[in-house]
Amino acid sequence: MLATPIGNLADLSLRAIHVLGLVDAVACEDTRVTGGLLRHLGLDKPLLALHQHNEQGASQAVIARLAAGQRVAYASDAGTPAISDPGAVLVAAVVAAGYRVVPIPGASSAVVALSAAGDVLAQGFAFVGFLPGKGADRRTALTTAASAPGCQVLFEAPHRILALAAGLAEAAPARRVTLCRELTKQFESICTLAAADLPGWLAADSNRCRGEFVLVLHTLAQVELRAGADGLSAEAERLLGPLLRELPLRQAVALAAELSGAPRNALYERALALRQARDDDSDQAGDNADEGSGKPA
């Protein structure tokens, strides 16, 4: 299973190039795409079409070649096989037939998008991929994604990106979304904004609706008020302390408000209280040190 570039051909690993040179044949999602990649590398290999419409039967053709002692690579059009692409059926069939599957790692648009999203609250992520194309299944999947609290990665095609943006804006207007378009390609763009602003951002420039899209739905901050004197969420509290240790008060408050969604005024009051408590602790520690040394305060 061999990962191919998602855009920039230079992202193909040296190991992948070496393996493509060694194998006897290449099974692939689209022989035209993979043929072009092989020509770019100066290679000429027999190609076997293996895509979503023939994966079961084509897998048996791959197994027949393996039984004959051949080495066969599988490549999807772009990225890592079996991630919203064919490949999983092939892997299962090959393993069931008693042959080894060797993953050749490389580009994955889901991981690339996550690395650029900056979701500081994320603890892992859920890969959603493409939502159903239309109807009740799509609406249900969109609602589920919008309400799930954890970080999620979605794929979308250009002809449906406006509809997806409108759906997210309605279902979760305050949720932060990183929209990645044409990753690693010439016109790559990455933008993070609230879901409510997505439709307007896309509509402002028709070019923004072109290409392939990866969307990262950021982890939901727990902004519901809890019982307590400060009225802030536990998540806002968790963020504010470390930020205050590293940044000036106003900057720490602004960043905590952006990341948690908590009210800035409440964060500011809490920050003042935390800073005062820290200063009082420092003064008390100084007094204790003076008393211990026998020196006058």
Secondary structure, DSSP 8 states (H G I E B T S, - for coil): -B-B-SS-GGGS-HHHHHHHHH-SEEEES-HHHHHHHHHHHT----EEE--TTTHHHHHHHHHHHHHTT--EEEE-SSBSTTSSSS-HHHHHHHHHTT-----B----HHHHHHHHH--TT-SS-EEEEE--SSHHHHHHHHHHHHH--S-EEEEE-GGGHHHHHHHHHHH-TT-EEEEEESTTSTT-EEEEEEGGGHHHHHHT-GGGGSS-EEEEE------S--SSSS---HHHHHHHHHHHHHS-HHHHHHHHHHHH---HHHHHHHHHHHHHHHHHHHHHHHHHHHHHHT---
